[in-house]
Amino acid sequence: MSSRKLQIIIVAAAIVLTVGLLLAPSQVNVTSKQSTQQVQSEQHQEDIAFNGDALLKSAKGALNKDQIAQLDHLELGLKKSGGEKDTALLDEIGRFWDRQSIPAASAVWFEKKAKVMNTDHAYLDAAYRYFDSFKLAQDSGLREMMVQKAISNYQKVLELNPNNLDAKTDLGACYAEGTGEPMKGIMLLREVIAANPNHEMAQYNLGMLSVKSGQLDKAIVRFQKVLEINPKRSDMFLFLGQIYLQMGDTVNAISNYQTFTKKSDDYQAVTQIGKMVDDLKKEVHSK
């Protein structure tokens, strides 16, 4: 392989990584911010075992005066309502932390709400946010703590509703991505596919796991299935292009990259991929 082609592959891989997190894209619209990292670092220093109160204390330290005033008002209202039984206020406080992009704090409050309501939907709200926190965490200890909290909440969902395939998919992703039991996660994802072959996220996650394990042929089949289920998934063409390039199939790589540039609305990625396609075409013509 030429040094130029190697460079192209490296650039393509970097772009793929910026498209999204490896498994189970977030169900909650939160982003990684410096405040999130600060809370994670402080919480790790205080206590590696999960301590919701300590986590909330650390999170509050990342707020400005106006935000603290808003939070104090909400928490005072909760106290006046007779404790942590007012599910509307618990939900409102959780969404306050969503707006601050600190899903770990949000998850604590949504779990409190779930324990009051005891419904699969309520536990799912908490599980999503714990899984987001796991994906944002920089520290290995915190990642383990957050993924275990996500797992326990997804398990509660499935206890209440064994037919919730979305929860089973995310639980599989938790095991596969965040624990020493990846096969347990893969088996859960396969159970979802057996129940519903057109489950988009289960197919996607299995495709990503195939990439990680170097089973590129299987990844292609999975990603093509995702496109069959959801033709609007332009990111699949980017992944397919990268896989074909790694396999040395430049023609199919170019074809998928070109489709990505036509379908994606990510201007920066489209521009970069367009330049890659030009370079790949030149290399093909020079042979």
Secondary structure, DSSP 8 states (H G I E B T S, - for coil): --HHHHHHHHHHHHHHHHH--SSS--SS-----HHHHHHHHHHHHH-SS--HHHHHHHHHTTS-HHHHHHHHHHHHHHHHTTSTT-HHHHHHHHHHHHHTT-HHHHHHHHHHHHHHH--HHHHHHHHHHHHHHHHH--SHHHHHHHHHHHHHHHHHHHHH-TT-HHHHHHHHHHHHHHSS-HHHHHHHHHHHHHH-TT-HHHHHHHHHHHHHTT-HHHHHHHHHHHHHH-TT-THHHHHHHHHHHHTT-HHHHHHHHHHHHHH---HHHHHHHHHHHHHHHHHHHH-
